[in-house]
Amino acid sequence: MKSEELKFKTDIVISDDEIKSLKSATYNANDLPQLILNISESDPLTKLKGLYGLNSLLFKEYNKEKSIQIYNGDINVIFDILENYPEEFKIQCFKCLDLIESINIDIENDLKIEPSEKTFAIMIYILENNEKFKLDLLVEDLEYMKILTRKDNFIEKLGGNNLYKNIKNILIKNFSTERKLVDPCLILLSSIIKAKNGFVENENIIEIIQHLDSIFEFYKTDSDIKTDILNVIYEITEKNFESPDPEQRLIMDKIIKMNLIPELIDKIDKLDINKEKLQLKSSLRILGNIISMPEGYYTDKILEYNFLDKLKIMMEKKHSFETRKEASWIISNIAAGTPEQLLKLYENNFPYILLDVITNEGENKVKEHCLWALYNFSNINNLEYLDNLVEKRFIDIIIERLKIDNGDILCCSLEALNKILDVGKKKDPACFNIIETKLNEYDLLNDLKNLLKGCEEEMLRNKIEVILTNYYGIQDIQNFLGSGDAQNV
């Protein structure tokens, strides 16, 4: 059904006094069966009373049983009212469906709620012709879309790129006057950008970026809206940081020039760890994605704003595991950058911060990112720095990680060990002598032998065999495994 063909009933009139009475009425759980019956009655006012009552109960007692009761009472009645009755009825229908779907998602219940093609057409019609309707109807239309667009197939049914353009236009036009439109619009933009189907054209992404800066500035004291904006920017960067083509690079150029980037970095260590954790998470992921760009230029721009000092704070134990994980991932990406960027990390004491974290951290994912960062420090051009790193328990830390029963930790520990052995052997004989002494102290050869015997993962086996062959000169691995205690070569 085309949206322009939709017709709404105009012969039903509910007075303001009647609506006021419905709004002020109170309901309890015992009223639920009758309210479900009310929405099936032919009398419009009785229907509306039923909808108001259901919404009141769902909002007040947000629970699984009531949502299932309403669903079983015939959810299609609500869709029928939505499709055929005037604005006030539609507003209450959207609210009811939104609440039922929200409860459904939160409790991971499997209610199959599938709007009809006519319902989708009505939602699109309200969106495209929003100036004809009450603001509350547009808000509730958006709120219900916000729930539906968690599924890609519903995004397509609502118009895909056209949906994005409609939402974008409503947001740009109304952000400074209608705050209650801003939240659902931003969340919808995030969902559409995130969708795997690639609904949004790059030119539309570029256009919204400049407006997000203005909206962020306008709502600079509104933590919820700022979080929503950062989530949109995160989804944009998430789509564009890996192997970017020229258009994607242009998008990242626009983001790096946003006024909110330096402010985001400046405030990142001042965010409330508990109340603003979502804002903190999105901020770190945006910066991490920018730093992950192949060109070192993007990392240099972020580092201009004293970001390394902020990362030190993010790695402190007072921060959550999630925050430390994101921060350690960012550090590992900086360490994978240019020699100059690696040197900045060294000069800011990061190798020793990482060594301390690996020693005392309880979460393996944080340890893993820290180990990858240390692996990248093996590429440092200044051999004096490399010598210092080896002397400060670098080798000890790596060998100790080989005893941890975790595939990811083992993988990056073996990579780091192989790298430092290779660099030391080829570039730095003095460093290599220190390494040899430490390896003999730890009886690494037998550790590797035992590790290989119990290893079933081919990738890990290959990494162990590379060290045995390149460093210990062992060519016949099977014969080596069948021998007694290994002797250092």
N, C-alpha and C positions, 0 to 999 in steps of 0.2 A: 504494500500500500504506500502510495506517495504521500509525503507529509502534507502537501498543500491540499489534498483531498479530504483531510480529516474534518469532521463536523462534531461540535460539542453541543450537548443539550442546553438549551437556553430557557426552557419553560419551567425550570425548577428554581425557585427563589427561596433562599434562607435569609431571614432578617439578621441584622447585626445583633439585636437583643438575643435572638435564639442562639447565635454563635457564642456570644458572651456567656450565656447560661451553660452551654456545653463545656466551655473552657473552665468554668468555675466548679463544675461538678466533681465529686470525689468517688472513687471506685475501690473495691477491694477484691481479693482473689475469688470470693464467692460469686461475684458478678460475671466472671469470665464466660460460663456457658451461655448466659442470657445475651451477653454482648456479641458472642459469635452468631447467635440466632438473629440478633438485631440487623446485622449487615446483610442478611438475606431477605429482610422484609421489603415490601414494595414501597412503603412510606419513606420518602427521602429523608425526613428529619430523623426517623428511627435508624436508618442506615448510618447517617452522620453521627448520631449518638453512639452507635456501636463502634465506629472507627475511632472517635475521640476516646472512648473508654478503653479500647484495646491498646491504643498508644500510651495512655496514661499508665496502665498496668505494666506494659512491657518496659517502659522507661523507668518506672518506680521499682519493679521487681524483675531485673534483667536476668532471666533464667531460662534454662533449656525446656522445662516442662511446659511453660506457657506458650513458648514459640511453637512447640510441636502440637499443642492443643489447637492453636489457631490454624496451623498448617493442615492438620487433619480435619478441621471444621470446614474445609474447602477453600484453599488459598485462591482458587480461580474466581470466587465471588469478589475478592478484593481487586483482582485484575479487571473484572467486568465493570466494577464501579469506576476504576481508574480510566477505563477506555470510553465510558459513556456518560459520565456525570460532570457537572461544572467544577470550577476551579477549587473551591473549598474542599470538595470531595477528593479531588486529585491530590491536593496537598496532604490530606490525612492518609490517603492510600500510599503515597510515596513514603511518608513517615513510617507507616506500619511495615511495609515491605523492607525498608531500610533496617529497621530494628530487628525484624525476623532474620534477615540475611546476616546482620552483624553478629547476632547471637549464634547463628548457624556456623559462621566462620570461627568465632572465638572458642566454641566448644568442639570444633571439628566434627560437627554432626553432619550426616549425609542426607539432608533434605534436598530433594531435586526440585529446585525452583527455577523454572524456565519461562521467562516472559514471552508472550506471543509476538508475532511480527507487528501486530497492531500497537502493542505497548511500546515496542521500540520506535515505531513511527511517531507515536505521540510524544515520546521523550525528545526525539530529534526536532519535531515541529515546535515544541515549547522552547527549545534551545535556539533555533533559527529565528523564531518570532517572539523573542523574550520580552520585547517592549510592549506587546499586547496584553501581557499577563501581570498579575501581582508578583512583587519581588519574592514573596515567600514560596510561590509555586516554582519559580526558577531555582531558588535555593534547594528545595526538596528534590527537584528533578536532578540537580547536580549531585546532591548527596547520595541519591540512589545509584546514579551512574558511577559514582566513586566506588561503591561496593561492587557493582557489576564488572567494572573494568579490571578487576583483579584477574579476570580470565581473558586471554587474548581473543577468543572467538566472539566474546561480547563486544570487545572494542571494534571488531570488524563490523558487527551488526549495527553498531552505533555510528559508523561512518569512517573509522580509521583516520586518515589524514584530514578529512573534512571536519571530523569531530575535534581534532587538535586545533584546527584553525578557528572554529567557533568558540572553543574554550579560551583560546589565546585572545581573541577579540573582546570577549566579555571581560576577561581579566584586565586587559589594558585600559578598557573604557571605564571600569568601575572600581579599580583597586583603591582609589583615594577617597571614595564616598561610601562604599558598601563592603565593610569588612567581612560580613558573613558569606559573601561570594568568593572571597579570596582563598580561604582554606580549601574548599572542594575543588576550585579551579586548579590550584597548584598541585594537589594530590592527583587529579586527573591527568595533568600534563606529565607528571612523573610516570604514571602507569602506562600512558600511551608511548612515551619515549622508551620505556623499559621493554615494551612488548617485542617479542622475537621476530615478528613479521615485518618490522621496519616500516611502520605506517607513516612516519614523519619524514618529510623531505628536508634536506639540509638547509635550504633557504629559509624555511619556517623556524628551524632551530636557531639560526643566526639572528633572525628578527627578534625572537623572544629574549635573547641574552641581554641586549641593551636595556630592555624594560625590567628585567629581573633586578638589575642594579638599582633602578629607581624605586622599585617596590621594596627592596631590602632597606634602602635608606629611609623610606616613608615609615616602615614598621620596625625601626631599629630598636625599639623598646618592647616589641612584642615577640617573645621567645618562640611561641608556637608557629607564627608565620615565618619567622627567620628559619626555623627548622625545616618547614615545608619548602622554602626557596632553596635552601642548601641541598635538599634531597633532589630537587629538579636538576640542579647543576651537577650533582653527583651522577645522576643517570645519564646526563649528556656526556660527561667525561668518561664514564664507564663504556659508552658506545664508541668512543673516538680515540682512546689512547693506544690501542694496539695496531701496529702497521697502518698508520693513518694515510689516506690518500690526500691530495691537495685540498679538497673541500673540507675534509675532517680536520686537517691542520689549520685551516682558516677558522674553524669553530674553536679549536683550542687557543689560537691566537686571540680571539675575542674574549675568551674566558680569562686568560692570563692578564688581560688589560682591564678587567672589571675593577671598579673602585672597591668592591667588597673584599677582594683578595688580601690586600695588606691589612685591612681591618680584621678579617678572619684570622690571620696569623697573629696579629697583635693580641687578640682577645682569647686565643685558643687555650692558653694556660689559666685563664681567669674564669672559664665556664664552670658552673656548679657541677661537680662530678656526678651528683645524684639527679638533680632536677633538669639538667641540660645535657644528659648523656647522649641523646639522639643527635643533637646539634654538634656535639664534639665528635661523634662517630662519622657523621657526614662530612664535617670539615676535614678530618684526617684523610678520609677516602678521596675527597676532591684533590687535596694536595698530593696524595700518593699517586693518583692517576696522572696528574700533571707531570710529576717527577719521573713517572714511568715512560714518558714519551721518549722515542729514540734519540731525538736531538738534545744535546746538553744545554741548549739555550733555555729551555723551560725550567730545568733544575736551577740554573744560575739565577733566573728571575725570582724564584721562590726563596733561594738562599740570601738574596739581597735584603730580605726583611728579617734578618736574625732568626731564621727558622731553626737553626741548629740548637740555639739556646732553649727554644720551646720543646724540641724533641728530647732534650735531656730531662726536662720536667715530666714529659709524658711517660718516660721510662721508669719513673719512681714508683715504688710499691703502693703508694696511696691511690694510684689509678687502677682501674679495673683491668682484668685480663684482656678484654676487648680492646681497650685503649692501648695497652702495652703491645698487643699483637699488631695493631695498625701502625704504631710508631716504629716497631722493630722492622716491619715490612718496608716502611719508607726508608729507614736507614740502610737496609740491604740494597734498595734500588739506587740510592745516592752512591753507595760504595761501588755499584756496578757502572757508574758514570765515567766521566773524564778523569784523567790523572789529577787535574787540579781540584776536582770535587772530592776525590779520595783523600788528597792531601789535607783539605779543609777538615774532613772528619777526623783525621789523625791529629791534627793540631788542636782540635777541640776535645781531645781525650776520649773519643768514641771507642777505640779498640778496648780500652780498659773498662769503660762502662759496660761494653758488651760482654767482656770476660766475667765481670762481676755478676751481671744478670744471668748468664748461663750457669754460673756456679750456684746461685741462690734462688733462681726462678723455679716455680713448681709446675708451670704450664709448658708442655712440650712444644706447642706451636710458637710461642715466644722464643724458646731456645732455638728452634729451627731457623727462624728468620735471622736471629743473631749469629748463628753459625754460618749462614750464607753470606752475611756481611763480612764476617771474619775471613771467609774464603776469598772474597773480593779484595781484602787487604793484602793478600799475597801478590797482587798485581802492582803494589806501590813501587814507584820508581826509585825512591830514596832508600837505599839498602841499609843505611843506619837505622831508619825507622823500623825496617823489617827485622833487623837484629834485635832491637829493643822489644819488639812484639814477641819474638820467639823466647826471649829471656823471661818475659812476664807471663809465664804459664800458658802461652798459646798452644803449644804442643801438648802439655799436660791436659788441658781442657778438652782438646779434640780426642785424645786417646781415652780419657775417662768416659766420653760420650759413646764410645764403641761398645760399652758394656750395657747400654740402655736398650731395652727391647722395644724399639720403635723404628719402623722402616724409614720414615722421613728423617729422623735424627741421624740414623746410621748413614743414610744416603749423603746428606750434606757433610757429615763428619769425614766420611771417606773421600769425598770430593776435595774438602779443605786439606786433608792430609796429603793426598796425591799432589795437589797444587803447590803446597809449601815445599814438598820434597823436590818437585820438578824445578821450581824457581831457585831454591837453595843450591841444587846440584849444578844448574847452568849459570847462575849469576853471582852467587855469594858463597864461596868456599868456607868462609869463617862461620856464617850462619849454618851451613850444612854440617859442620863439625859439632855445633851445639845440638842440632837436631839428632844426629847419630847417637850422641851420648845419651840424650833423653830417651830415645827409642830403645836403646839397649837396657836402660834402667827399668823400663816398663815391660820388657820381654814381649815387644809388639808382635814378633814373628809368630809366637805360639798363640797369642790372642787372635791374630788374623786367621791362623789355621783352624782354631776352634770355631771361630765365627763362620768361616766358609763351610765347615762340616755341617753346621746346623742351619745353613741358609738355603731357602727354597726359591727365593726371588732371583730371577736371572739377572736383573739390572744390578742388584747388590753384589751378586757373585762376580759379575764382570768388573765392578769397581775394585773389589778385593784382589782379583787376579791381576789387574793392571799394576797395583802397588807391589804385589809379589814379584811380578816379572820385571818391572822397571827399576825398582829399588833393590830388591833382594836377588835379582838375576835368576829367579826360578822359572824354568821353561816347562818342565813336566809337572803340571799341577796335580794330576792324579797320583803320581808317584810320591809327591810331597805330602799329600793327604794320607797316604798309606803308611808313611814312616812314623817313627816315634816322636819324641819331643824335637821340635825344630831347633837348629843351631843358627845363630846369626851369621850371615854371610859376609 
